[in-house]
Amino acid sequence: MAENQMTYKDGFTISRLGDFYSLQKSQTHFAVKKKPDAPRAVLAGASVYPQSFEGLIFENKDSPDFIELYKVQEDCLEQAIEILRNHCKDILWVSHVYYFPEDPNGLLIPTDSIYVEFADKTSDQEIDSILEKHGLKIFQTDKEDSNFLTADLSSESLANPIKIANALLENECINVAEPDFLSELELAPYRPEDRLFSEQWHLENSGGNRMTLGADISAPEAWEITRGHPNVTICIMDDGVDTNQPDFSTPGKIISPREFNQNENPPLPIFAQNNHGTVCAKIALADENDTGAIGVAPRCTLMPVRMRGRISDKAIKDYFDHARLNGASIISCSWGVKSRFFPLGTQSFKSIQKAARQGRGGLGCVIVFAAGNENRPISGFHKGRRVLSGFAAHPDVITISASSSEDKRSSYSNFGSEIWVCAPSSDGGQPIVTSDREGNQIQLSGENGGTSSAAPIVAGVCGLILSANLQLSREDVKIILKKTAKKINHVRGKYDSREHSIYHGWGRVDAAKAVQLANNYNKDSLPTNSFARRLTFRSFPDLPIAKHFVKGISDYAAVNEPGEIQDIEVTINIHHPYRGDLKTSITGPDGTTAVLDNKKGGIRDNVPKTFNLKNSPGLKEFLGKHAAGSFTLNAANYARHDIGTLKDWSLTVEVTGAKREEWKDSPEIAIPDNNSKGIVRELNVNGYGSLNDLELTVNISHTWIEDLVVKLESPDNNEVVLHDREGGSLQNLKKTYTTIGNPILESFVKGVKEINGVWKLKVYDLDSSDIGKLHSWKLKLVN
């Protein structure tokens, strides 16, 4: 088990996406898993030893997977759990409930499941032995990768899933072991009020009462080019969509609906208050049919997915796999986890990543997430507590904040470097207008509209972008949003040197300009290495800085992203009674060093400060340098009497570099007939980073392709057979090989450790009479 697991003094520790986090037990809540035939609210009567269940409250509203949450008085908890374990015949198990210390209100309910990733080349016998040792049984394997599986506890399990997961991590055959939890899903409430296009100011407005002229997305101008295309599908993940509405009645409008709450179709809302998903869907793509409000992309198709009331890693995988495998172009998510501190688990992270990078036949699903409505950072500190919205912080999603009808920041909207663009919503002006499940006009006012309305507006704009150009990748869509967004609120928007705002991202989305650019989009007009990724690395060392320690203490941040640095920012939080005694500096992987603070600040205490290119010119030395490697923060104390503490710090770098690099060889060379030596062609690759994916395109003319064998060899001597004497009497082999639907090539990619050096294409003709020629071959590497 990793050393930093042992640093926590209280509670338990769990692994999430390679990091370890402390957990603590709730002193008032517990969960039970009832038997399938047991009644809902199985403990409501508490007929067994009722004195042990004082103050019992049933708090679970949806009971996914038959798990129910209860609350009792603090001094009754342990006794209640003990009694239920020994005497209640209607339940399968009873469990403590946990929380991250950073957010005691964000309750985590353990499930039966543990997500496990085995190291490469772990044999089936080793896997069976490990599972048997811990009393686990395989619940689900990943059809696309045999190294991953979900294991469930059984009657043979001797510990809770947290302890078992940590024990599994001690085995060198296991890379990841994470217990799955149920966490409360947060959906912003909607209060129906009243409706019509002329009142939908977010689509078009001419100014007026509490409205700034042009504080909209310019939809009518975009509609002159497209109002959506039926081949573009927007997935609305939410609490259900009333697909019986006239707004979704166009033939073929509904694509691959899915109900996960009760595993039945269609995914209709269950309760009267389940309006959230229907309203989000209407904002994004309600039909143009003269019966009510119109959506941003009315002619796109809708994939409604009804989520469970609580989410887990397994559930997230189910949702995003369904969207990806059933052809979603855009996934709109106006939700988050209720916990104010929620790091993503590996399974959730990879499921979203896979949809973003492999959806749409490799072009990628555009995934839109609402930033949230708590007026706090997406990741950082708020009111003295660490906060993290793991979904909105995922690097492969587009995170959306809200702006008002007065073209200002919506006061409730969460903020941070993760914001990509903002979109109109409520607050300080006019409300968002659409129609409810009965077709009546409603106004989404105050925080009820929130970023939950802004996100589907952007999802609709993305639908128009893809409708104008179906060949765009999700990266292209992201670039188009950035290049066409309108800067707003210049004075208070807190724009940095790159013209990015923590409140508005790159600006307010502009559908008209975005669709115009998409319609005439020429990838060749953009630098191939210009795609930027903004990444933040955080550390919480809590290291003491001894008095008169001029050598200083050091802490490290490992950046594993290839590319060149285009922007850099360092935030440090040091507790010290006299900040004028401190000197701080940052050193990069190649030895480049910039002094951040050199005994400045006089008698003021503490150093909570952000250093950037504007206030710390020395950081400019990092521009253009390679990002990958270890960055070192040094803090020295020149005080003879005072000591300090490096509480935490963060490094943010914007990196540009080729996401996809291409090499091509056009030899026009004959393939020797019936010759086992064949031909070998080489491409000398000089790139950076690790291999994430590849495409190989070959152009071979031949009169009988069943004679041919085609192989690819990497610089570290891994080899894969791409064509092995198949195709019969067909002529010519002109084909692009990708990992999509090709497990052999996918396995090969995972085994490649070195991309730099000589890649070899080997072509053999192993039968007589027919001849051929290798005209060209092209290699694309995704780093």
TORKEPA-751692 format. One record per atom (N, C-alpha, C): x, y, z. Coordinates in pm, whole numbers, plus 50000, padded with zeros to 5 digits. Layout:
BEGIN
XYZ...
***
This chain:
BEGIN
500844988150000500005000050000500875012450000500465022949927501285034849915501515041350050502695047850064503075053550191502085064050239501565072350145500715083050192499375078350244499075065350229497895060150295498065060350446499285058950491499525057450633499565070850707499435081950631499545094950696498235099150761497125092650726495865096450786495725090050924495305098151021495245093451159493855088251195492815093351128491455089951167490735083151052489775074551088488905068750987489625059250894489115058350771489655049450670490295057450558490915050350466491535056550349491075049150225490745056650118490385050249992491215056249880491365048249774492065052749654491035057649553491315069049494490485074449387491395080249281491425074049164492195078849050493665080549084494205071249165495625071149196496015079049320495115087249374495385094449498494645087749613495065090749736494445084849852493775095749937492595092649986491805102250060491315096050191491275104350293490795099950423489275099650424488725089650491487275088550512486985088250661485825092950699485385091950837483975086350840483645079550951482315073750967481325084351011480135083550954479045091651006478645086251143478355095051234477935090951368476425090151382475705093351273474245093651281473565085651171474265082151064473635075650950474155061350931473275052850881473665039450839472825035550718473245025050649472525020450530472235005650542471155001550482470824987250476470534983550332470854971150298470434965750170469344955550200468154958750154467014950150185466914938650084466214928250121465954917250030464964921849921465024915649802464174920249690462694920549721462234911349807460804910749836460424918749960461364925650021461074933450140460374946450101459554951950191458834964250158459754976350153459314986750082460054999350080460065005250221461115012750254461285018050391461195006550490462044996550468461934983750537462034985150689462704995550738462864997250883461935007650941460995012550861460175023650908459465020351039459045007751055458365003951179459295002151296460554998351266461564996151370460994988051486460364976751451459674968951554460624961051642461884959351597462834951751676463574960951771463414958751900464084967052000463944981951968462734987451968462525001351926463315011452008463715008152132464475017752210465835020552148466285011952060467595013951996467495022151868466295026351831466105033551706465495047351729465855053651839465305066751870465675076751761464675084551720464895094651618465105088951479464665076551454464895070251324464195078051213464925081351109464385088350993464815080850867463865078050781464165071850652464475083150554465715083450501466145094850420466355091550272466185079250235466445075650095465175077550013465275084849903464095087849822463925078449704465015072949654464935064449535465335050049557466075047149660466485033549695467055025649578468085030749513468685022949404469325010249458469244999549381469864986849419469384982049556468174985749594467574981349721468324986349844469114996849829469845002349942469105014449997468905014750129468165025550193469015032050300468855045150313469645053150407468775057350524469305055850646468575059350767469425068050858468735075450944469395083751043468805080851181469695080051281469265078251419470035088051507469645088451633470405096651727471815090851742472765099851765474175095951764474485084651861473915085051981474265074952081473565061652057472745060951953472035048451921472645040951804473575047151733474005041651605474585027651615475615025851697476295012851701475375001751749474555004751848473634994551899472604990751793472115000851719471134998051614471734989151506472974992051465473634983951363473814969651412474234967951536474454954551590473154946551594472074953051637470774946051644470304941851506470424950751409469964947551274470774936151213472064935951239472904925351184472504911551237471994911151357471694898351422470224894351418469324904051397467914900751417466984904251302467394912651207466464916851102466554907350983465484900350953465474890450847465164896350710464744909050706464374915350579465544922050509466724921950569467854928850508469004918950483469804922150381470954913950347472194918350424472334931650442473434936750522473114950650573473864954850674473774968350726475194973950732475354986650700476694992450687476745006350747477925009850797478185023750831478165032050702478015045050718478065054550608479255063750633479895068350526481135075750540481035089550474482065097550495482165110650430483625114750426483935123650329485255129750327485295140450436486395141550511486465151750617486215165750565486505168150437486305181350381484835184950369483925174850371482495177650357481695167250435481435169750563480695160150646479285157450595478725166450513477355164650464477305156250336478445153450276478465145650153478575130850183477475124550217477485110650263477785100950149478595090850179478995080350084478525066950139477705059950061477165047150104477895035950031478635027350102479325016250034478325006949967478685001849850477884991649785478614978249797478124968349728478784955149729480014954849640480234965149562481154964149449482514970449473483514964549409484864969949407485344969749262485834981049213486364981849078487844978149084488264968648999489624963449006490254963948866491504969048861492304968448738493544960248767493744949848690494894941048708496054945548619497234942848664498424945848585498434937248459499084942248355499194934548232499834920848260499374911048186499904897448192499564890048321498604895348399498114887648513497274876148460497584864148501496904852448446495514850848507494664843248438493324840548489493404833148622494404824248634494554816948760494904826248875495774836048852496124845748956494914854148995494124858148895492924866148923491954858249009491704845648970490774837349046491264835549190492574833749206493134831649340492964844049427493214855849370493084868349445491644870549487490714868549394489294870649425488824860749532489244848249519488844838049616489374841349756490594846349763491204849549893490364859849969489784869149896489034879849962487524877749957487094865949914485674862949911484914871349811485514874049695484884882249593484434873749475483394878349410482934871549290482824881949178483104877649056483074886848943481624890448911481354903448912480024908148876479954911848728481004918948681480984923848543482414925448495482684920848374483984923248313483824933648204484904940348172484894950448067485164943547934484164943447847484294936547719485404942447633485744955047659486724962047576488124961347634488254956147756489594954947816489534944247924490224933247902490164921947994490854924548126491614935548137492294938548264491364944348368490164948848328489254955648420488084946548455487654947148579486434940148618485844946648742484574943848763483894947948885483594935248965484054935249091483844923649177482884927249289482024917849325481064919849433481464911549555481134916849672481334909149794480364897249796480754886949865479894875149879479794871550026479094860750053478984856050192480324851550248481304849550159482634845250203483544857150236483094869450207483914881250232484044883550383485264886450426485544887450569485704901850618485524911750531485684925550572484794934350485484724947250521483924956350440484684959950312483984965350212484634967650081485804977350088485804986650183486914996150195488184988750235488064980450338489234972950386489714962950280488774956650211489164946950108489904954049994489384965649952490034973049843491464976949882491654981550004493004985350047493924973150056493364961850098494164949550104494564945149963493664946849867493974943149729495134951249675495234963849715496284972549664497684968049708497744959649809499034954549854499594944049758498734939149669499144928649574499734935149449500924931249409501604937449296500904934749163499964925449162499214922649040498074932649018497834941249115496674950149108497134964649101496664971648998496984985948981495954994949048494694990949043493614999149099492644990049172492234994449291491154987649364490374998449437489145000849391488355011849447486965006949484486575008749610485195005449647484235015249583483085010349544482075018849482481155024349590480735036849572479855043249668478635049049597477545050049670476405057649625476505071649684476335081849601476365095649647475125102749594474615112049672473365118549635473555127249512472685125449414472705133249292472025146649318472655157449272472075170749292471485175849162470185178549164469485184449052468845197349100469155208249033468595220949076467085220849061466335225849158464865225649150464345235649048463175232848996462505241948905461105244948961460715257648951459395261648999458575267048881457635259148832456855263748717456115276848746456185286048646455435298548660454665301848532455315305948429454565308648305455175305048164455445315647952456135310647822456145318447686456845313647501456865318247365458245323047319458495321747196459825325247144460185339847174459215348747160459495362947183459945365747325459635356647417460045358347555461325350547589461815342747495463045335147518464245343947485464535353247574465565363347550466945357047532467155344947586468475338847572468765335047427467705333747344467895330747202468095343547121467335353847157467445366747090466745377247174467425388847196466725399647265467175413047209466305422847221466585436247170466735446247283467065441447400467185450347515465835452547580465815461147680464565463847749464725462347898463645459147964463625458248110464595447648161465625452048231466645443248292467315434348187467415439348064468095431747959469075440847887470265435547862471275442647784471165437947639471105447447548471005444047407472115434447366471725423047308472715413547259473215403547361472635403647482473095394247586472465380547564472555375447443471905362847405472885354947321472435343847262473345335347184473195337247034472355346946991472165349846847471685337546771470655331146822470155318746760469575320846620468735331046596468135332146462469165332846351470295339846376471345340546273471955326746249472115318946355472635305246339471645296646263470335298746288469305290646222469255293046072469785304346027469825306545882470725296445813471665290845888472555280545833472015266645864471625264345989471065251246027470225252646152469195244746160468415243746283468605230146348469675223446304469955210246358469835199646251470455188346277470455177246180470065164646255469195156346198468765144146269469895134246297471015135546228472155126846257472965131546377472595142746434473255147846554472325145446673472805137246766471975133046880472495139147009471615145647082471945151447212471385142547322472275137347404471855128847517471625137847638470435137347693470105144447817470105134247930471145134748014471205126248134470595133948250469505128548305468835136248409467815127448480466765133948535465765126648612464595122048525464825120948396463795116348304463355127348211462825123548097462295133047999460905128347957459935137247963458575133947922458525134047769458805122547712458885121447566457505121447499456445121947579455095122947523454725137247488455625146547518455385160647491455335163447341454485172947297454505176947155455865182047110456655187447205457965192847170458955182047126458595169347145459485158347105458755148547014457815153646936456935144946859457335143046712458375150046666458835147946528459205133246507458765126946398459135112846374460635110846379461075101046456462485098046469463215107046568462475115346641463115124746734463835117546847463255106646897463805099747014464695088246969465945088247017466935078046982467415070947109467365057847112467955049447218467645054647359466365056047395466045060247532466445049347631466745053247754467135043247853466735047847993466085038948065465665041148202466565032748293467405039248372468295032048463467745031048604466745039148637466235039048774465465026348804464655021948708463875009748726464134999648615465135002748530465514993848420464344990548328463525000648302462414998948210462425010448111461845008247996461655018947899460195023247901459855035347868460755046547838461205053647966462185062747955462715069648073461885081748114460615079448143459715090448178459945094848323459665107448354459705111648495458725103548577459105100548702458265092248788457415100748880458025110848940457335119049039456985132648979456025139449043455575152448994456705162648989457665161449082458755171149088459865168148988459765157048912460805153548815460635161648686460845174748695460735183548578462085186948517463145184448591464455189548556464915184948418464865171848393465335166548266464515171148148463185171748165462305176148057462615190448018462795199048119463095213148091464455214548023465465207148071466785207748008466715203447862465945192747836465795187947698465115198447611464085205147666463385215447587464305227147556465105231347653466035242347630466995238847517467475226447515468475222347416467875220047278466725212847270466295208547136464795206447120463965214147192462515213147171462175216247025461195208746972460795210346833460285224346803460415228246679459775240346629458405236246575457345237846657456035232646616454875241846655455165254146692454145264246722453335261246847453745251346925452955248147044453585253447173454825258047166455455262647290456815268447261457665267947360459015273347346459835264647251460825270747188461665263747093463045261247154463675250147120465015247147168466075253447079467315253047127468435258847052468655251346921468545237946926468775229646807467545220946784466465226646731465175219546728465125207346638466035206246542465955194846450466965183846482467675185246590468535174246637467675163646704468225151746720467505140946786467885140046933467025133647010467145133347155467365119047205468385117347289468595104747359468365107247509467165104047561466895106447703467385094847789468125098147895468625088147989468165092248129467375083848191466945086648329467935080348426468525088748512469525084348608468865079748736469645072548816469195068748949469305080649043468605079949156468625090949252469945092649321470735082049327472105082849378473015076949273474235082249265475125077449161476285069849223476905061549142478085053949181478985053049059480195048249079481115046648966480515037248862479915026648910479315017048817478175023548738477375031648806476265038448738476775048148633477825055848667478385065348570478885057948447479525046548468479985038548354478795034148269477715029848335476525025648261475975037048176475865049048235475285060348164476115064248041477425066148064478255071147955478545060347850478605047647893478755036847794477515036147706476335037647766475105037247685475105048447582475465060547627475475071947534476495069747423477685065247461478755063447362478415052447261477955041147311477735029647225476485030847140475605040447174474365042047099474345054847015475525060746995475635071246894475365085346940475515088147070475335102047115476425110847056476045122447006477005132346957477425141647071476445145247153476645154547265475985148647387476635150047501476065145447628475945157547719474725160747758474465172747840474155168547983474935173948077474845170048218474615182348305473385184348348473065195548438472955190548580473975183648626473955177748758475375176348810475445173548936476715170649002476405162849128477405160149207477195153049333476965163249443476065160349534475715169949639476895173149730477785163549748478975165949830479795177249771480275186049857481075197349810482525193249785482885181049823484225175849794484055161949738484315160249609484065147449545485065144749434486185138049466487135133949361486575121949284486785121849155486285110749073487105098149097486435086849092487115074049091487605070748951488495061048944489085057348815488025052848715487065044948761486055039748669485215051048610484775060348695484015071848645484855080148549486085083148591486965091448509487165085248371487485072348367487775065948240486535064248153485375062548214484145061148136483835074048063483995085448133483775098448069484845100747963486095097547998487205099347905486975091247777486525078847793486325070247675485235075947585484145081047646483085087047564483615099247490484395107447560484915119747499485905116847388486695106447403487785104047307487465093547201486525084447231486275073647137484855073547081483975082047135482615082547083482565087646940481395086546878481185091246739482215085546643482495072746657483435066346565484835071746573485225076546690486575081746709486665096846706485605103746662485625118346662485395123846803484785115946889484595119847028483245126047056482635122047167481405128547214481755142047277480965152047248481095165047316480325164047447481025165247559480395163547690480345177047761479145181447795478915194547855478455192547999479115199348093478745198548235478455212448290477385213448368477095225648441478115227448552478575239848572479595242648673479065241348814477775243448835477195242948969476815256749020476005257049125475345269449166475635273549310476835271349359477155274449499478065286549517478355293749409479245305349416480555301649484481195291249433482465286649490483355281349379484635279449409485505273649307485105259249273485325255349150485115241449112486135232649184487325237949198488375230749271489225241049345489375239249477490165248649555489675249349697489575261549750489135263449888487975273349892487035270649979485875279349996485505279750142485545291850198485225293850339486065284750428487335283750394488275276250476488275261350452487435256350362487375241950335487745238950191488395227750174488745223350040487485218549969487295222749844486145218749765486625212949632485845203949577486175197949449484925192149386484595196649266483515190849186484165182349078484325169549107485105160749021484625160048877483305160148857482795159048721483095171748641482805183248698483045195948627484535198448605485395192048687486845193848674487485183848578486705174348526487265164348435487865171248312489105168148274489755175548164489135173548027488285163448009487715160747878486295166047862485775173247962484425178847949484515193847925483415199647877483295214047859482445219247974483035227248061482355231748182481765245748160480505247248199479725259148163479305266948287479595279848287479085288748391477895296648334477295305048421476075312248381476295327248377475625333748282475595348448274474135352848273473915365448303472545370448318472085377848194470805382048195470255389748084470875403648075471595407748180472325420448180473795418548141474125406648090475465403248043476505404248154476115400048272477025399748386477095385548439478005383548530478115370548593476885367648678476345355548666475285351148758475915348348894475425354748997476115355049126476295341349189475425331849156475495318549215476485309349145476905313049024477625303748937479005300448992479335287548994480675283249035481705288148932482965288548973483965295048889485295287748900486255291648815487585285748819488195284748681489435280048677490135278548549489475268148460488625259648518487975248948440486875254248349486345266248375485245271548293485715273748150484965268448054485335270147913484585281847851483275281947862482475293347818481305294947915480625306347907479395308147984478225309147887477015308047942475815308947860474725315847941473745321947875472705329247946471915320348041471585326148156470675319748250470065330648338469545326848452468835336048539469785343748628469225352948711469925360548815470165374948771469655384348850469925398448829469305404148703468325397548647467685402348524466455394048496466245390948370465075383048331465345368148349464315360448380464485345848392464525339148255465045326948254464985318648133463545313648117463035313947995461655309947968461645297547880460845287647921460585275847837459205270647877458885258147848457585252747887457775240347972456765237448056456855226248148456255213648085456075203348167455585190448117454145191148068453395201248115452025203048067451955212447947453115217247904453145226347790452915240747828452835243647959452615257348004453935264748015453875278047999455075286248011455585285948155456875284448171457485285748303458675295048292458965301748402460115310648410461095304748511462295302348465463335296848553464085308548613463595313048729464105325348788465045322448903465785332848944466725331449054467715320449024468045312349125468995301549105468335289249044467015289649024466325277948970466715275148826467055285548752467575283448617468995278448627469835286548690471195282548724472015277648607473145271548640473985265648536473305253648473472235248648538471465237748479470785242048350470465254948336469915259948209471025263648112472125268848164473235272948077473825261048002473965249548071474595237848009473825232847887472485230747893471785226047772471745236547661471865249447696471975259547590473255256947510474365254647580475625251747511475545238347438474885228447498474715215647430473965217547298472945226247300472215229147177473075236147075473915245647120474835252547028475805242446967476315233147049477195222746996476465214046894475155211846916474355204646818474295211846686474165225046690474165232946566475535232546499476605233346580477975232946524478195219946448477845208646510478045195746444477095193946326475895199846335474955199046223475495206346101476235217246125476835224746015478025217445955478655208746034479845201545986479955188546064479435177746006479355164946077480715158446100481765163346035483085157046047483955163246156483425172846230484225179246335484455169846452485635170346509485925162746630485455170746751485425164446866485025171846987486065182547020487325180446982488355190647001488085202646910487635199946786487275210746695486145219146753485145212446809484015219546868484485228546982485385223247062485895231047175486655243447126487465241847022488205253046966487235263346907486205258646838485225267746778484515275946886484115269546994483475276847105484405287647159485675284247174486645293647228486845305447133487025302547004487365312946907486205322446880484975317946903483805326146868483095332046989483515328547111482855333747231483055348847243482075355647299482125370247314482535373747456483575382047469484025386647600482955395747660482595393247785481615401547855482175405747990481555415648049481895419648186483395422048200483945430648114485395432648108485965437648239485245446248310485795452648430485905442748545484865434848565484835425848681484965411148643485285408448520485355394548475486605387148516487605394248570488865388248612489515380148499489695386748384490375380548272491875380748297492555369848262493995369348281494725373448153496035371248151496835375548037496465368247909495795356747920495365349347801493955353247756493345362847829491955366847805490975355947847491355348247945490455338248003489965343248139488685341648163488075346048289487675334048372487945334748503487505323848591485995323448602485315334348568483855334948576483185331548443483765335948333483115334548203483885325748106485015319948147485825312248056486335321147944486165316547819486595324447703485525334247659484395334447730483345344047699481985337447688480975345647653479615340447636479475333947499478875322347495478745314647372477935322547269478365321847144477705328747033477395318546925476125314546917475735303846825475955307946680475645320446646475755324646507477195323846458478125329646533479525329346492480085315246495479655307346594480155293546604479715285246485478455286546445477955278746332478585283646201478795296746189479445301946069480865296546056481605296246168482965290846164482945275846134482005268546196481915254146170481605251246025480755259445966480335257545828481495259445731482465267745770483615270545684484915266145750484815256445837485965252845918487025245845835488225251045842489355245245770490435242045873490565229345904491555225546005492965229645965493225229945834494565233445789494905247945816493875256345841494135270445868494575272746011494465262346095494885263346234496205255946252497095260846335498325253546363497995239746419498605229246365498285215746410498685213346553499605221246605500065219246742499475229446838498325235546801497835246846879496785243146982496395230546992495345227147088495895228047230495235236047310495755239047444495005231047550495755226347647495165219747764495635227347886494705231547969495055238648092494915228848207496005226548278496075215848377496535221548510495935216648617496315221248751496745209248835497865210948903498415200648990498495206549131497915199649228497825204849364498565195949463499105202249566499795194749671499425200849806499265192249905498905196550040499935190850139501175195750133502245189450211502185192250360501665204150399501625207950540503005206350605504045211950537505425210150582505885222050666506525219450781507055230450862508305236450797508475249650811509665256650762510395261950886511495255550920512205258851044512725273151039512925279051157513465292651164514895292751111515215303551042516515305950980516965293950896516035288850818516335277450730516415282850587517595288350553517735295350425517845285650307518175273250336518185263150230516755260550182515835261450277514435260050244513955245750234512645244150240512025230950222511465230250080511355218050028510915216249890509745206649883508865209249789507775200049758507655199249607507025188549558507135185549416505755183449353505665186849225504475183949144504935177149016504425165348991504815157748871503825160648759504305166548651503485169448534503745158648430502705151248395502875140148303502295143248165502095156148136501505160148009502575165147913502695159347795503675164147699503245177447637504175184547581503855196947512504665208647565504445220347507505165232347545504305241247631504935247947728504225256547822503915269947754502635273647752502195286447698501775296147807501465291047924501105299448037501395291648164501705298748273502025292148398501565300948514501095294448618500585301448736500865292848859501335299048966501645291849089500905298649204500175290949281499485296149400500045289249522500465297149622501025291249744500285296549866500205288049966499555291650093500505287850206501225297950259502185296050367501705303550490501685296750604501375303350731502685307550797502835320650822504045325950883503705339650941504205343051060503805355751123504465368051061505485366250972506205377650917506645373950777505805376650677506065371550543507295377750478507775389150533508975395150480510225386950503510125376150581511255367250604511325355750504510375354950413510255343150327510725345850185511305335450125511665335649984511135322849921510385324249812509825312549744510245312649598510415300549542510805299349402510265286349346510205285549214509725273649144510775269749040511095256849033512085251748939511445241048851511665242048720511065232748626511925220648600511455211348517512155198748490513555200648431513755211648355515055213748292515975222848374515555226248496516385234648582516035249348577515135253348489514695267348486514075271048620514515282448678514035286648809513515300948803512395303348869511845316848881511595319749028512095331149077511815335549213510415341549215509585336849306508205341549315508075353249412508605351549531508505361849635509835362149708510505373549707511835374649768511775384249885511385378950001511345386350128510585399550114509385398250052508505409850037507285408250127506635419350154505395418850231505535423950372506785426550417506995432750547506395424850661505685431750750505215425550875503895418150857503315418450736502065410950718502325396050735501335389150790501525374850811500915366850695501435354650681500935344950583501185349350439501235339550349501455342050207500435334250125499165338350125498215332350030498245340549903498925336149800499135344649684499255336349557498775342149448498905336049316499905344049234500865337049177501905343149095501655339248949501635349448862501405346748721502335355248636502135354948505503035362148415502965377248433501845382148487501715396448507502485401348628502345394148742502955399348866504285392748899504695382848820505955375948845506665373448712507345383648660507935382748525508905371048508509525366548618510475355448607509845342848551508515341548564507835329648513507865328948360508145340148295508195340148149509305331048097510285327948183511375319048142510885304948111509695301648163509155288148140508445287048005508095298247945507325297747820508135290847710507475281747641508135274447534508905262147581509065260447713509785248847765508835236747770509415224847767508605212647776508035211247917506775207247924506075206848052506335194048130506525182948060506595169948127507795169248221507545164748342508615163148439508205168348576509195169648664508935173448802509235188348824508255195348882508425209348922508625209849074509575218249118509915218949260509615232749313508795233349419508565245849490509495246149611510245257149625511135258749741510675270749823510625268949955510255279750046511325280750154512025292150160513105294450256512675304650360513145302850483512775311450596514045318150650514115331550639515275338950686515075344350828513935341050891513655345951026514485338151128514995345051229515775338451334514905333651448513655338051451512805334451564511485327951524511005330951404509675326251366509755314051275508805305151291508705293551204507445294951118507395287351010506245287950920505835274050875504775273450797504275260750745503805262650601504325254350509503805253750374502565244950376501395251450379500135243950393499785236850262499745244350153499385238350025499845247649913499905242249793500245250249676499735243349551499655250749443499195244949317499995250849201500145242749100500805246748975499815245048862499585255748786498705255048669499535258348544499495249448447500205251848322499245250048206499375258848108498665256847982499675251247884499345239647828500275232347743499695231347603500505234347504500095231947366501005221447306500475213947217501255203447152500325194747071500875187346981500055179346891499335168446968498015168246956497265157047009497395145146913497595148246786497735137646686498855141746591499865133246577500955136146485500965125546375501385129746256501265121146139502595120046065502905107746022504095105245940503655097045818504255099745701503815093145579505005089145493504865077745427505885072645335505185068545206505675073445092505075070044961506145063944871506485051344893507645045444823507375041244680506095038144647505775032844513506715021344480506735011144566507685000244555506944987044531507504978644443506904965644413507084956044529506084947444548506144937244652506594924244587507744918644628508244906244564507214895044572506994888344459505994877744452506524865044517505684858844604506014846044668507394846544733507564856544820508874858944881508684861745030509234852945113509024854045258509784865945319510734871745243511444883445295510604896045282509754896545180508884907845162509604921045152508914931845192509544945045197509324950945336510284959045378510184965745507510414980545483509444988745523509565003245509509615009445650510345020445661510575026445791510105040945794509565044845911509255058845940509975062646069510755073146065511515077546183510665087746259510125083446372509215091846451510005099246558509785112246564510395120546667509275128646731508675123246833507565129846902507805130347050506735131847127506875131747272505585126547333505715121847456504545116547527504425101547511503385096147570503095081947561501975079747461501905067647407500945064647301499575061947360498585069247311497205067347355496375060047249496685062447122495925056047015496715057646885496345050146783496995051946653496035048246541496385053246422495725049246298496815045946196496625035146124497555031546017496755030245886497175037645785496515037045654497495031345552497075020945482497925015045378497215016045243498015018145140497485018545003498325008944919497784996844902498494986244828497624981944711498214981544591497514975644476498004961144461497074951944444497414937744431496234930544368496514920444288495434913644216494794902244295495324899044414494754888144496495224890344640494434897544720494964902144850495054890844953494524878844919494694867745012496134862945018496964867544924498394864144926499164872245031498574883145082499324893045158499274891045309500394894545372500484896045517501064909945543500414917645631500864931145665501064932145816502254936845857502564938246000503064952346029502884956446155503414969246202504284966446325505474972546326506384970746439506744984346499506684985246633506994997646703508494998446733508985010346775510415011746805510915002546914510024998047005510464988947111510184974347074510084971846942510014958146886508724950746916507664957746953506344951546957505814950446815505104939746787504634937446650503184932946652502424937546553501024933446540500764929946394499994919246373499594915046239498254921746207498214929746103497014937046066496214930045956496914923445864496254916245755496964902845740496204892045747496824878745746496134869645644496504871545518496064862845409494554860845410493864871945406492394871545404491904880345289490624878845257490044887045150489864879945019490344867345011490124859444890490684866044765489894866244660490344871244530490134886344514489744893044622489554907544612490854914444572490724925544501491884933044457492094945344545493384948444564493814960944629493444961344779494394965844855494214967344999494404982045033493304989245035493305003345072492455004745197493125005945311492385004745436493065012745547492245017845639492745024345760492425015445880493445011945955493295003346072493265012246197492245010446280492145017846406491875008046518491955013046641491715004446758490225002146781489385010146719487935008846741487464995546683486934987046767486474973846724487574964346687488814967446725489964959146689490774956246816490364946346895491034943747023492504940047008492884933946896494304930346876495154942846865494694952546783495454964946769495404973146898494264972846967494144980047094495134974647197495274961447201496234955247292497664958947254497934959447124499254963447076499594977647122498634986847109498865000847149499205001647297498514993947377498774994247522500174989147555500704980547470502014974747498503184983247449502894993547370503975001947317504435011747425505695010947463506245019647567507065031047509507515029647386508385039747326507845043547188507525056447171507025060647038508135066246951509215070947011510305076846933511215066046875511595067946750512455058246685511845053446555512255041746512511845036646381510615027646393509545031546325508365022946308508495015946173508155003146170508344995346048507024989545999506804990845868505704983945803506304972445723505794960345748506304948445680505184942545593505474940745466504484935545372505064923445301504324912145302504784899745242503744894645142504214889545029503374882444933503814867844940502964859144993503364845345022502784835044925502364839444807501884829944706502304835144570502244826244472502764829744339501684835244247502134839944133501304844144019500854858744027500374863244143499834876844150500874886444207500874898644157501874908444200501184920944252501954929144323501374941244378502424951844405501964963244455502854974544483502354981944607503304985944693502994994544807503135009044759502005015844746502045029744701502405039244816501735037444932501995046445044501465040145173501965045145283501405041845413501575053945505500615055445596500555067345681500295063045825501045068845916500925065546058500515077946135499415077046208498965087746297499055082846441499745090246525499905086646665499225096946752498365092446842497695101146938498445100147069499045111147112499895111047230499145115547354
***
